[in-house]
Structures are given as C-alpha cells and as structure tokens.
Amino acid sequence: MLAKTVIRSVGVCLRGPAPCRSFGRGWRAGTTLVEVLLALTVTSLVAAAVAALLFSTSYGTSSHDDMRDVLVSNEVAATRLGAALRASKMVLAKGDNYLVLWMADTEVNDEPDLSELRRVERDPATNELRSYRAPASLPKEDDTMYELVSTDFNAITDAMKGSANLPETLWATDVTEWTTTADAADPHNEGFVGFRITTSMHGVSATKVGGATLKNH
C-alpha cells in the first residue's frame, strides 16, 4: 500500500513504465505561456493602432482650428478696413502699407481737421494692422486745420501716430500682406478703393480681396 502511494506521488503509471498524464501539466503550462505572449503582441499592435488614430484625429482637429483662426482673423481685418473706407469722405494719401482718410467734414470748413483724420497702417516688422485717429477728448486748441491741396498728410500723420493726439487701435495681427488699388490717379479723386489683405498663422494663410465705395461718391 505504501509502495503504491509513493508510485502515485511521483507520477508513475501503475499499468506500465510510461509517465502518467500528470506530467502533461508542463505541456499545458507551455501552451498557456505562448497564448499569453500572443495576446500581449496583439494588444501592443492594437494599442499602436489606437495611438496612431488618436494622433491623426488630434492633428486633423488642430489643422481645422488653425484654418478657422486664420479665416476669422482675416475676415475681421477686411471688415474693419472696408467699414473705414465706406465711412470716409476722401483718400488724402496712400502708399505701401498705409492709407490716410478724411472721415468727414464735421467742422464744415471744407478743409481736413486733425479730429477728422484716420491713418490705417500695416507694420511690416510686427505684421499688425493699426488705425490711428484723434480721441473724442481732443482739446479744441489741438484740433489743427490743414489745407487740403498743399498738406502732406502722410508725413503729418506719420509723425503724430501713437501720440496722445493720434493714438493707435490694433485692428488685426498676423497681416502679412496688404495692398490697395485706385480708380483715379489723384487719391483725392478716388471714389472706390480696392484692397487685398493676407493673414498668416500656424503655417496657414488666407487672403481676402475686396473694396469699398467712399461715401458721397
């Protein structure tokens, strides 16, 4: 009885010299290990695919947001410029990246006064589009009247821009190009001003081509 117990404990079959099935446990364990390794491999592949999908989705969303930002910024710049032109009486001076407008003859003297001027300028160093005009609180003694025919309005407003009498308002950023077109050789005779404005950010660009008819034309 003791011998049978010992024989069974070491896994020897009672009916012959072959090993008992109990020794098959090692084979089953080996099969389980292969399955685990295979499962880990498949999991790794799935994880890599999910990561790639998430990156692609994130990149696509980022690109969409960048395009939306540049389109909005470009539209804001074009809208402000168009509104300023439509509300103005006359173009007093213009050139590369600047435009000087006579907004209205509020003093009713047939001559431009400082309070009636607006300078629109793009700064090539910062790509900012800015508007300069006198504040509503401009003292009467500082509201200089200029002769329409003889005054260099570009030089006058360029020298005064950013001062207390002609402070700036930031209209738009990332404006990489701004050009204007004329319908008359003399700026004073222009009734329609066309423009092309480009905004660029995050490697994305948007361009708006537009124009406006000045009032009283």
ZALUMBA-412033 format. One record per residue: residue number from 1; residue in one letter; x, y, z of N, C-alpha, C in turn. Coordinates in pm, 1 decimal. Layout:
SITE    i  aa    n.east   n.north      n.up   ca.east  ca.north     ca.up    c.east   c.north      c.up
SITE  NUM   A         X         Y         Z         X         Y         Z         X         Y         Z
...
END
This chain:
SITE    i  aa    n.east   n.north      n.up   ca.east  ca.north     ca.up    c.east   c.north      c.up
SITE    1   M      83.0    -119.1       0.0       0.0       0.0       0.0      87.0     124.8       0.0
SITE    2   L     193.2     121.6      80.1     286.9     232.5      87.2     356.9     251.8     -45.5
SITE    3   A     393.4     139.5    -108.4     462.3     147.7    -237.8     373.7     210.1    -342.3
SITE    4   K     243.3     173.5    -343.1     150.9     231.9    -440.2     137.0     382.1    -418.8
SITE    5   T     135.5     421.1    -292.7     122.8     564.9    -263.0     242.7     641.6    -314.4
SITE    6   V     364.9     586.1    -293.6     487.4     650.7    -339.7     489.6     658.8    -490.9
SITE    7   I     449.3     547.4    -554.3     449.7     544.3    -701.0     355.9     649.6    -756.5
SITE    8   R     237.2     660.3    -699.1     142.4     760.9    -746.3     195.1     902.2    -723.9
SITE    9   S     270.7     923.7    -613.2     319.2    1057.4    -580.9     421.7    1105.9    -679.9
SITE   10   V     499.6    1017.0    -742.4     599.3    1059.3    -840.5     542.2    1054.6    -979.8
SITE   11   G     417.1    1013.5    -994.4     350.0    1019.8   -1122.6     379.2     904.4   -1213.1
SITE   12   V     412.8     784.1   -1163.2     438.4     666.4   -1246.6     310.8     587.2   -1258.6
SITE   13   C     278.4     550.3   -1380.9     155.9     475.6   -1403.7     167.0     337.0   -1342.7
SITE   14   L      59.0     290.2   -1292.1      56.5     158.3   -1231.9      52.5      49.9   -1337.7
SITE   15   R      10.6      83.3   -1459.6      -7.3     -17.8   -1561.5     111.8     -27.7   -1656.7
SITE   16   G     214.7      46.7   -1638.0     328.0      35.3   -1727.9     433.9     140.1   -1696.8
SITE   17   P     540.1     137.9   -1773.1     652.3     229.3   -1746.8     628.8     372.0   -1795.7
SITE   18   A     525.7     396.1   -1879.4     504.8     531.6   -1933.7     465.2     630.1   -1824.5
SITE   19   P     503.4     756.3   -1841.5     466.9     857.7   -1739.6     316.5     874.6   -1734.8
SITE   20   C     271.2     909.0   -1618.1     128.9     936.2   -1601.6      92.9    1067.4   -1670.4
SITE   21   R     -35.4    1085.9   -1693.3     -84.1    1207.8   -1756.4     -56.2    1331.2   -1672.1
SITE   22   S     -25.9    1307.3   -1544.5       1.4    1421.9   -1458.9     122.6    1500.2   -1506.5
SITE   23   F     216.6    1428.8   -1577.8     331.6    1500.6   -1631.4     293.6    1594.4   -1745.8
SITE   24   G     173.0    1580.8   -1797.4     126.5    1669.2   -1903.5     100.1    1810.7   -1857.5
SITE   25   R     103.5    1834.7   -1730.8      79.2    1969.8   -1681.1     182.2    2069.5   -1734.5
SITE   26   G     305.1    2027.9   -1749.4     410.3    2114.8   -1802.6     378.7    2156.2   -1945.2
SITE   27   W     327.2    2066.7   -2028.1     291.3    2098.3   -2166.8     176.4    2198.1   -2173.1
SITE   28   R      77.8    2174.7   -2085.3     -33.7    2268.8   -2083.6      11.1    2407.7   -2037.8
SITE   29   A     102.5    2412.6   -1944.3     155.5    2540.7   -1897.9     230.4    2612.0   -2010.2
SITE   30   G     305.8    2537.9   -2089.6     377.3    2595.9   -2202.4     281.5    2652.5   -2304.3
SITE   31   T     175.7    2586.4   -2331.7      75.8    2636.0   -2425.1      13.5    2765.7   -2374.2
SITE   32   T     -15.1    2774.7   -2249.9     -71.7    2894.3   -2189.1      24.1    3012.9   -2201.6
SITE   33   L     153.6    2991.2   -2184.8     253.4    3097.1   -2195.9     257.3    3152.4   -2338.5
SITE   34   V     252.5    3065.5   -2437.5     250.6    3110.0   -2576.9     127.1    3194.7   -2604.1
SITE   35   E      14.3    3148.5   -2550.8    -108.5    3224.7   -2570.3     -98.9    3362.3   -2505.6
SITE   36   V     -37.2    3371.0   -2388.7     -20.0    3499.2   -2321.5      68.1    3592.2   -2403.6
SITE   37   L     180.6    3535.6   -2455.3     270.4    3616.7   -2537.0     201.2    3665.3   -2664.2
SITE   38   L     122.4    3576.6   -2722.6      48.2    3615.2   -2842.8     -53.3    3725.5   -2811.3
SITE   39   A    -120.9    3710.5   -2699.0    -218.8    3811.7   -2658.7    -151.8    3946.2   -2632.7
SITE   40   L     -33.4    3943.2   -2569.5      39.6    4067.3   -2544.7      81.1    4133.8   -2675.5
SITE   41   T     123.2    4051.9   -2771.9     162.7    4105.7   -2902.7      44.7    4172.5   -2971.9
SITE   42   V     -69.4    4103.7   -2971.5    -189.2    4158.8   -3034.9    -231.6    4287.7   -2964.7
SITE   43   T    -223.3    4286.7   -2832.1    -259.6    4406.6   -2755.7    -169.7    4524.2   -2790.5
SITE   44   S     -39.2    4495.7   -2806.4      55.1    4600.8   -2842.0      22.1    4660.0   -2978.6
SITE   45   L     -12.3    4571.7   -3072.9     -47.0    4618.9   -3206.7    -173.4    4704.7   -3204.1
SITE   46   V    -272.3    4660.9   -3126.8    -396.6    4737.6   -3115.4    -369.9    4873.1   -3051.0
SITE   47   A    -286.8    4873.0   -2946.0    -254.0    4997.9   -2878.5    -183.6    5094.2   -2973.2
SITE   48   A     -91.4    5040.2   -3056.0     -21.1    5124.9   -3152.0    -117.6    5183.3   -3254.0
SITE   49   A    -212.6    5099.9   -3299.1    -311.1    5147.8   -3396.6    -400.0    5255.8   -3336.5
SITE   50   V    -442.8    5236.6   -3212.0    -526.0    5336.4   -3144.4    -449.1    5467.0   -3126.2
SITE   51   A    -320.0    5456.5   -3086.9    -238.0    5576.2   -3069.6    -224.0    5652.5   -3200.6
SITE   52   A    -202.9    5579.1   -3310.1    -191.7    5644.1   -3441.1    -322.2    5712.7   -3479.6
SITE   53   L    -434.3    5646.3   -3449.4    -565.1    5704.5   -3480.5    -588.6    5831.5   -3400.1
SITE   54   L    -554.7    5826.8   -3271.8    -572.7    5943.9   -3186.8    -485.2    6059.4   -3233.1
SITE   55   F    -359.5    6028.6   -3273.0    -269.2    6132.9   -3322.9    -324.2    6194.6   -3450.2
SITE   56   S    -374.4    6108.0   -3539.9    -430.9    6157.5   -3665.5    -551.7    6246.4   -3639.2
SITE   57   T    -636.3    6204.4   -3547.0    -754.8    6284.0   -3513.3    -716.0    6417.2   -3451.7
SITE   58   S    -617.2    6412.1   -3360.8    -570.6    6534.1   -3296.1    -508.9    6629.6   -3396.9
SITE   59   Y    -429.8    6575.7   -3490.2    -366.4    6659.6   -3592.0    -470.7    6722.3   -3683.0
SITE   60   G    -570.6    6640.9   -3720.0    -676.9    6692.5   -3805.7    -755.4    6802.8   -3737.1
SITE   61   T    -784.9    6785.1   -3609.0    -857.3    6887.1   -3532.8    -775.0    7014.1   -3520.1
SITE   62   S    -642.6    6996.0   -3494.1    -554.9    7112.3   -3481.8    -548.6    7190.4   -3612.5
SITE   63   S    -537.8    7118.9   -3724.7    -533.2    7186.5   -3854.8    -662.9    7261.4   -3882.5
SITE   64   H    -774.3    7200.7   -3845.7    -904.6    7264.7   -3865.8    -914.4    7391.7   -3781.9
SITE   65   D    -867.3    7384.2   -3657.5    -870.4    7501.8   -3569.4    -780.8    7612.8   -3622.6
SITE   66   D    -662.2    7574.9   -3674.6    -570.4    7674.6   -3729.3    -634.4    7746.5   -3848.2
SITE   67   M    -697.5    7671.4   -3936.2    -762.4    7731.4   -4052.3    -876.2    7823.4   -4009.6
SITE   68   R    -952.7    7780.7   -3910.5   -1062.2    7863.9   -3861.3   -1008.3    7994.3   -3803.3
SITE   69   D    -900.0    7987.0   -3725.6    -841.7    8106.9   -3664.2    -794.3    8206.3   -3769.8
SITE   70   V    -726.2    8155.8   -3872.4    -672.3    8246.8   -3973.8    -784.7    8307.2   -4057.4
SITE   71   L    -889.5    8231.1   -4085.0   -1002.6    8284.4   -4160.9   -1076.1    8392.9   -4082.3
SITE   72   V   -1095.3    8369.9   -3953.3   -1163.3    8469.0   -3868.8   -1080.0    8596.6   -3860.5
SITE   73   S    -949.8    8581.7   -3837.6    -862.2    8698.3   -3827.2    -859.9    8776.9   -3957.6
SITE   74   N    -855.3    8706.5   -4069.5    -853.4    8772.6   -4199.4    -984.4    8846.8   -4226.3
SITE   75   E   -1095.6    8784.5   -4189.0   -1225.5    8846.9   -4210.1   -1242.1    8971.3   -4123.2
SITE   76   V   -1192.3    8965.8   -4000.2   -1200.2    9081.2   -3910.1   -1122.9    9199.5   -3968.9
SITE   77   A   -1000.9    9172.6   -4016.9    -918.5    9279.2   -4074.4    -986.2    9340.4   -4196.7
SITE   78   A   -1037.7    9255.8   -4285.4   -1102.7    9305.3   -4407.6   -1230.3    9382.6   -4375.9
SITE   79   T   -1305.5    9336.3   -4278.1   -1430.3    9404.4   -4240.7   -1402.9    9542.6   -4183.0
SITE   80   R   -1304.0    9553.5   -4097.0   -1271.0    9683.4   -4037.9   -1219.7    9780.7   -4143.1
SITE   81   L   -1138.1    9730.8   -4233.5   -1086.5    9816.8   -4339.4   -1199.2    9863.1   -4431.5
SITE   82   G   -1285.4    9771.4   -4469.6   -1397.6    9807.3   -4556.6   -1491.1    9907.7   -4492.4
SITE   83   A   -1518.3    9889.2   -4364.7   -1606.6    9982.0   -4293.6   -1545.2   10121.2   -4284.6
SITE   84   A   -1413.2   10128.4   -4261.4   -1346.6   10258.8   -4254.4   -1352.1   10331.1   -4388.2
SITE   85   L   -1335.6   10257.4   -4496.2   -1342.0   10318.7   -4629.3   -1482.3   10370.4   -4660.4
SITE   86   R   -1581.0   10289.1   -4633.5   -1719.5   10329.4   -4664.2   -1763.1   10449.8   -4581.7
SITE   87   A   -1706.2   10465.4   -4463.9   -1745.8   10576.3   -4375.8   -1664.3   10701.9   -4400.6
SITE   88   S   -1572.2   10696.6   -4495.9   -1482.8   10810.4   -4518.8   -1524.6   10892.9   -4639.8
SITE   89   K   -1486.2   11020.3   -4635.2   -1519.8   11116.6   -4740.3   -1419.0   11115.5   -4855.0
SITE   90   M   -1289.8   11097.8   -4819.5   -1185.9   11112.2   -4920.9   -1058.1   11040.3   -4878.6
SITE   91   V    -982.5   10994.5   -4976.9    -847.5   10943.2   -4952.9    -751.6   11060.9   -4963.4
SITE   92   L    -678.4   11088.6   -4857.8    -584.6   11200.9   -4857.1    -444.1   11160.5   -4897.8
SITE   93   A    -406.6   11036.5   -4867.7    -273.8   10986.8   -4905.1    -274.5   10835.1   -4893.3
SITE   94   K    -192.5   10771.6   -4976.0    -179.8   10627.1   -4963.6     -48.5   10582.1   -5025.6
SITE   95   G      -2.1   10468.9   -4981.2     123.0   10412.6   -5030.6     138.4   10271.2   -4979.8
SITE   96   D     261.0   10220.2   -4983.6     285.5   10085.1   -4934.8     254.3   10076.1   -4786.0
SITE   97   N     155.0    9998.3   -4752.5     119.4    9967.8   -4613.3      60.8   10085.6   -4534.7
SITE   98   Y      12.9   10188.9   -4601.9     -54.2   10295.5   -4527.4    -163.1   10359.9   -4612.5
SITE   99   L    -257.7   10420.1   -4542.8    -370.2   10487.7   -4605.5    -416.8   10596.9   -4510.0
SITE  100   V    -432.2   10720.0   -4560.7    -481.0   10830.4   -4477.8    -616.1   10873.8   -4532.0
SITE  101   L    -715.9   10874.1   -4445.9    -853.5   10902.6   -4485.9    -905.3   11029.7   -4419.2
SITE  102   W    -985.7   11103.1   -4495.2   -1062.2   11214.5   -4439.1   -1200.4   11157.4   -4411.6
SITE  103   M   -1230.7   11138.8   -4284.7   -1353.0   11068.1   -4248.8   -1478.0   11148.8   -4278.5
SITE  104   A   -1477.7   11277.0   -4239.9   -1595.0   11362.4   -4262.3   -1558.2   11507.0   -4232.5
SITE  105   D   -1628.5   11596.4   -4294.0   -1605.4   11738.7   -4268.9   -1697.4   11783.3   -4155.4
SITE  106   T   -1668.6   11735.5   -4037.3   -1755.0   11763.9   -3922.5   -1749.4   11911.2   -3881.1
SITE  107   E   -1635.6   11978.4   -3909.5   -1623.1   12119.7   -3875.6   -1685.9   12209.9   -3982.2
SITE  108   V   -1726.2   12149.3   -4092.0   -1792.6   12220.9   -4202.9   -1711.7   12343.3   -4246.5
SITE  109   N   -1585.3   12320.5   -4275.1   -1498.2   12428.7   -4321.1   -1428.7   12393.9   -4452.6
SITE  110   D   -1468.9   12280.0   -4511.1   -1413.0   12234.5   -4639.6   -1263.6   12205.2   -4635.1
SITE  111   E   -1209.1   12189.9   -4516.3   -1068.5   12153.3   -4500.1   -1059.0   12042.0   -4394.7
SITE  112   P    -964.6   11950.9   -4409.7    -949.2   11843.4   -4310.7    -891.6   11896.1   -4179.5
SITE  113   D    -953.2   11858.1   -4070.1    -900.9   11888.7   -3936.8    -844.8   11759.7   -3876.5
SITE  114   L    -758.9   11774.7   -3778.1    -696.1   11657.6   -3716.8    -800.2   11559.1   -3664.6
SITE  115   S    -905.9   11609.2   -3605.3   -1009.9   11521.6   -3549.4   -1086.1   11445.1   -3657.9
SITE  116   E   -1065.6   11483.3   -3783.5   -1137.7   11420.4   -3894.0   -1051.5   11319.9   -3971.5
SITE  117   L    -928.9   11300.7   -3926.8    -834.7   11215.3   -3998.9    -827.0   11075.0   -3938.5
SITE  118   R    -799.2   10978.9   -4024.8    -769.1   10842.9   -3980.4    -652.9   10789.5   -4064.3
SITE  119   R    -555.1   10736.0   -3996.6    -443.1   10670.2   -4065.4    -453.3   10520.2   -4038.7
SITE  120   V    -454.0   10442.2   -4145.6    -453.2   10296.0   -4134.7    -317.5   10249.1   -4183.9
SITE  121   E    -252.5   10166.2   -4105.7    -115.0   10127.5   -4138.6     -85.8    9983.8   -4098.8
SITE  122   R     -14.7    9916.2   -4184.6      37.8    9782.4   -4152.2     185.3    9795.9   -4118.4
SITE  123   D     223.7    9740.5   -4002.8     363.4    9744.4   -3960.4     432.5    9617.4   -4010.7
SITE  124   P     523.1    9627.3   -4108.3     588.9    9507.0   -4161.7     672.9    9433.0   -4057.8
SITE  125   A     718.5    9503.1   -3954.9     802.2    9439.2   -3853.5     721.7    9346.6   -3762.6
SITE  126   T     596.2    9382.9   -3736.4     512.3    9304.2   -3644.5     393.1    9239.6   -3713.4
SITE  127   N     368.4    9277.4   -3839.5     250.5    9228.8   -3914.0     119.1    9267.0   -3845.8
SITE  128   E     120.3    9382.0   -3779.4      -1.0    9432.2   -3714.7     -66.7    9538.9   -3802.7
SITE  129   L    -197.3    9534.0   -3810.0    -274.0    9636.4   -3880.8    -334.0    9729.1   -3775.3
SITE  130   R    -303.3    9858.4   -3785.9    -344.1    9953.5   -3683.1    -418.9   10071.5   -3743.5
SITE  131   S    -503.6   10130.4   -3662.3    -575.2   10252.0   -3700.0    -534.2   10362.1   -3602.7
SITE  132   Y    -510.1   10480.8   -3658.4    -474.5   10597.1   -3575.9    -575.9   10708.1   -3602.8
SITE  133   R    -635.1   10757.6   -3496.3    -726.1   10870.7   -3510.2    -732.4   10946.0   -3377.6
SITE  134   A    -770.7   11072.1   -3386.1    -774.9   11156.1   -3266.1    -883.9   11107.1   -3170.6
SITE  135   P    -861.9   11121.3   -3041.4    -963.4   11080.1   -2944.2   -1078.7   11180.1   -2938.8
SITE  136   A   -1190.1   11135.8   -2887.0   -1305.3   11225.3   -2873.1   -1275.0   11340.8   -2777.8
SITE  137   S   -1178.2   11320.0   -2689.0   -1142.5   11423.1   -2590.4   -1034.0   11518.1   -2640.1
SITE  138   L   -1006.1   11517.1   -2770.8    -901.0   11604.0   -2824.5    -932.9   11750.0   -2792.7
SITE  139   P    -840.6   11821.4   -2729.4    -866.1   11962.9   -2698.1    -886.8   12044.5   -2825.6
SITE  140   K    -973.8   12140.5   -2816.6   -1007.8   12222.1   -2933.5    -884.8   12291.7   -2990.5
SITE  141   E    -796.1   12334.7   -2903.1    -676.8   12406.0   -2949.6    -578.3   12313.5   -3022.8
SITE  142   D    -593.9   12183.7   -3004.5    -506.1   12088.0   -3073.4    -567.0   12035.9   -3203.2
SITE  143   D    -689.8   12075.0   -3230.3    -757.9   12025.6   -3349.8    -718.9   12111.1   -3470.6
SITE  144   T    -599.1   12085.9   -3517.9    -541.7   12165.2   -3626.2    -617.5   12147.6   -3757.4
SITE  145   M    -634.1   12256.0   -3829.1    -694.0   12251.1   -3962.1    -581.6   12252.2   -4065.8
SITE  146   Y    -592.4   12163.8   -4165.8    -489.5   12153.7   -4268.9    -548.3   12189.7   -4405.2
SITE  147   E    -466.2   12249.4   -4489.3    -508.5   12280.9   -4624.8    -511.3   12152.7   -4708.7
SITE  148   L    -620.6   12129.0   -4770.2    -640.1   12004.4   -4845.2    -539.6   11987.9   -4958.6
SITE  149   V    -512.7   12095.3   -5030.7    -430.5   12085.4   -5151.9    -281.8   12074.9   -5121.6
SITE  150   S    -234.2   12146.3   -5021.4     -89.1   12159.2   -5001.5     -30.0   12072.5   -4890.6
SITE  151   T    -111.2   12011.5   -4809.2     -60.1   11936.9   -4693.3     -14.7   11796.2   -4731.7
SITE  152   D      99.8   11756.3   -4676.2     148.5   11618.9   -4690.3      88.4   11537.5   -4574.9
SITE  153   F     -25.4   11476.3   -4599.5     -97.1   11408.1   -4492.1     -26.9   11280.4   -4445.2
SITE  154   N      51.6   11221.5   -4531.8     128.8   11104.5   -4489.3     233.2   11146.1   -4386.4
SITE  155   A     307.8   11253.1   -4416.5     412.5   11299.8   -4324.5     353.0   11348.0   -4192.5
SITE  156   I     242.7   11420.3   -4199.6     179.0   11473.7   -4078.5     133.6   11360.4   -3985.9
SITE  157   T      60.3   11265.4   -4040.4       6.4   11157.3   -3956.5     114.9   11058.6   -3913.7
SITE  158   D     216.2   11040.6   -3998.1     326.1   10950.1   -3961.6     403.1   11004.9   -3842.8
SITE  159   A     421.9   11136.3   -3839.4     495.2   11198.6   -3729.1     414.8   11197.7   -3599.2
SITE  160   M     282.7   11201.1   -3611.2     197.6   11211.2   -3491.8     145.7   11076.7   -3441.0
SITE  161   K     154.4   10972.2   -3521.4      92.0   10844.1   -3484.5     146.7   10791.7   -3351.9
SITE  162   G      57.7   10740.9   -3271.2      96.0   10687.4   -3140.6     100.7   10790.8   -3029.8
SITE  163   S      82.7   10918.8   -3065.2      83.9   11024.3   -2963.9     -54.6   11036.0   -2899.0
SITE  164   A     -64.2   11123.2   -2799.8    -192.1   11142.0   -2731.3    -298.0   11200.2   -2824.3
SITE  165   N    -252.7   11275.4   -2925.0    -347.8   11335.4   -3018.1    -383.2   11244.0   -3136.0
SITE  166   L    -307.6   11136.0   -3151.0    -337.1   11041.5   -3258.9    -300.8   10899.8   -3211.1
SITE  167   P    -372.3   10850.9   -3110.5    -341.3   10718.0   -3054.6    -380.0   10605.5   -3149.9
SITE  168   E    -325.6   10490.3   -3123.4    -348.2   10375.1   -3210.7    -454.2   10279.9   -3155.7
SITE  169   T    -517.5   10209.9   -3247.0    -607.3   10099.3   -3213.6    -562.7    9979.6   -3296.5
SITE  170   L    -537.9    9868.4   -3230.4    -495.0    9747.9   -3301.7    -615.5    9683.9   -3368.7
SITE  171   W    -609.2    9669.6   -3500.4    -719.4    9611.5   -3575.7    -700.9    9462.5   -3599.1
SITE  172   A    -579.1    9420.5   -3626.4    -556.3    9278.6   -3658.7    -408.1    9246.2   -3644.2
SITE  173   T    -379.9    9119.4   -3620.9    -242.2    9071.1   -3613.1    -218.2    8969.3   -3725.1
SITE  174   D     -92.0    8936.8   -3745.7     -52.0    8835.9   -3845.2     -94.8    8872.8   -3987.3
SITE  175   V    -100.9    9003.8   -4014.4    -132.5    9050.0   -4150.0      -0.7    9056.8   -4227.6
SITE  176   T      21.9    8960.4   -4314.6     149.8    8950.0   -4384.8     153.4    9026.3   -4516.6
SITE  177   E      37.1    9069.3   -4564.6      33.4    9147.1   -4688.8     -91.5    9234.2   -4691.1
SITE  178   W     -72.4    9357.3   -4737.9    -187.0    9446.1   -4756.2    -154.4    9542.9   -4869.2
SITE  179   T    -234.4    9540.7   -4972.9    -216.8    9630.9   -5086.4    -350.7    9693.6   -5121.4
SITE  180   T    -344.1    9813.2   -5181.3    -465.6    9882.4   -5224.2    -454.9    9916.6   -5372.5
SITE  181   T    -568.6    9929.1   -5435.5    -573.7    9970.5   -5575.3    -660.3   10095.2   -5586.4
SITE  182   A    -635.2   10174.2   -5691.0    -705.2   10301.5   -5707.0    -785.0   10303.9   -5836.5
SITE  183   D    -887.8   10387.9   -5837.7    -963.3   10408.0   -5960.9    -939.1   10547.1   -6017.5
SITE  184   A    -836.9   10617.8   -5960.9    -802.5   10751.6   -6009.1    -655.0   10777.3   -5979.4
SITE  185   A    -593.0   10856.1   -6063.6    -451.2   10887.0   -6044.6    -429.0   10971.5   -5918.9
SITE  186   D    -517.9   11064.5   -5892.7    -509.1   11150.3   -5775.1    -591.6   11087.3   -5661.9
SITE  187   P    -527.5   11055.3   -5547.3    -602.0   10994.9   -5436.6    -725.9   11074.8   -5395.7
SITE  188   H    -719.5   11207.5   -5408.2    -832.6   11292.0   -5368.2    -955.9   11267.3   -5454.7
SITE  189   N    -934.6   11212.8   -5573.4   -1046.5   11191.2   -5665.3   -1098.4   11046.9   -5664.2
SITE  190   E   -1042.9   10964.8   -5579.2   -1084.5   10824.1   -5576.1   -1223.1   10809.4   -5514.6
SITE  191   G   -1305.3   10733.1   -5582.8   -1437.5   10704.0   -5528.4   -1449.5   10561.4   -5479.3
SITE  192   F   -1361.7   10475.7   -5531.9   -1362.9   10334.7   -5492.2   -1219.9   10291.2   -5463.6
SITE  193   V   -1200.5   10221.9   -5352.6   -1068.3   10170.9   -5315.2   -1077.0   10019.8   -5301.8
SITE  194   G    -998.4    9951.5   -5382.0    -990.5    9806.6   -5370.6    -873.9    9767.2   -5280.9
SITE  195   F    -881.1    9649.4   -5223.2    -771.6    9604.8   -5137.0    -757.1    9453.3   -5140.5
SITE  196   R    -639.8    9410.7   -5105.6    -607.2    9268.5   -5092.7    -532.4    9252.6   -4961.1
SITE  197   I    -584.4    9168.8   -4874.1    -524.8    9154.0   -4741.5    -505.6    9005.5   -4710.6
SITE  198   T    -384.8    8970.5   -4665.1    -349.3    8831.1   -4636.4    -310.5    8816.9   -4490.4
SITE  199   T    -364.4    8716.1   -4427.2    -332.8    8683.3   -4287.9    -270.7    8543.7   -4283.9
SITE  200   S    -162.8    8529.7   -4207.9     -93.4    8400.7   -4198.6     -60.4    8369.8   -4053.6
SITE  201   M     -88.4    8246.7   -4013.3     -50.4    8199.0   -3880.1     -49.3    8046.5   -3879.3
SITE  202   H      35.8    7987.4   -3797.0      45.8    7841.3   -3783.2      72.6    7773.1   -3917.6
SITE  203   G     140.0    7844.1   -4009.0     167.6    7786.2   -4139.5      49.1    7785.2   -4234.1
SITE  204   V     -58.8    7854.6   -4197.2    -179.6    7860.8   -4279.6    -205.4    8005.8   -4318.0
SITE  205   S    -248.0    8029.4   -4442.0    -274.0    8164.7   -4490.2    -414.3    8176.6   -4548.6
SITE  206   A    -468.0    8296.8   -4540.5    -597.9    8327.7   -4601.2    -590.6    8467.7   -4659.7
SITE  207   T    -649.2    8485.9   -4777.0    -646.2    8614.7   -4845.2    -787.6    8660.1   -4876.6
SITE  208   K    -810.2    8788.0   -4852.3    -940.8    8847.8   -4881.4    -919.4    8960.2   -4981.9
SITE  209   V    -992.9    8953.9   -5090.9    -991.2    9059.6   -5191.3   -1124.5    9131.4   -5183.9
SITE  210   G   -1119.7    9261.6   -5164.7   -1243.8    9335.9   -5150.2   -1226.3    9480.6   -5190.1
SITE  211   G   -1321.3    9560.3   -5153.6   -1317.0    9702.2   -5185.9   -1438.9    9772.5   -5130.3
SITE  212   A   -1435.6    9902.6   -5135.3   -1547.1    9981.7   -5082.1   -1555.0   10114.2   -5154.0
SITE  213   T   -1676.0   10160.4   -5168.8   -1700.5   10292.5   -5226.5   -1708.6   10393.7   -5113.8
SITE  214   L   -1634.5   10502.5   -5127.9   -1637.7   10606.7   -5026.8   -1771.6   10678.6   -5030.1
SITE  215   K   -1813.0   10728.7   -4914.5   -1941.4   10799.0   -4910.8   -1933.1   10926.8   -4993.2
SITE  216   N   -2046.6   10973.7   -5037.1   -2057.1   11090.9   -5124.7   -2008.9   11063.7   -5265.8
SITE  217   H   -1989.3   10935.2   -5299.8   -1949.1   10901.2   -5436.7   -2053.5   10807.0   -5497.3
END
